[in-house]
Amino acid sequence: MKNKINIKDITSLVLSAGLMLLLMIIVIGDFYVALHENRPVDESVINLLQMAVTGVIGIVAGYLSGKAVESTNGEPQNEIS
């Protein structure tokens, strides 16, 4: 069985990595502002972080559940068939 990288692999990787990078930038920025202004961390940023992590889990779960399996003749086949 050959390990080929298809568009679903790249799309899932880019979506997950991009979302995690964006979250890190937002959280680090808010922590930085909170530290310099001597105020508590904004509750909406924590809520955003929780919801986005749930989204990343959804992206990865959707990718893994929709991944095609190779049949004996090399054609992709759905797992449920």
Secondary structure, 3 states (H helix, E strand, C coil): CCCCCCHHHHHHHHHHHHHHHHHHHHHHHHHHHHHHHCCCCCHHHHHHHHHHHHHHHHHHHHHHHCCCEECCCCCEECCCC
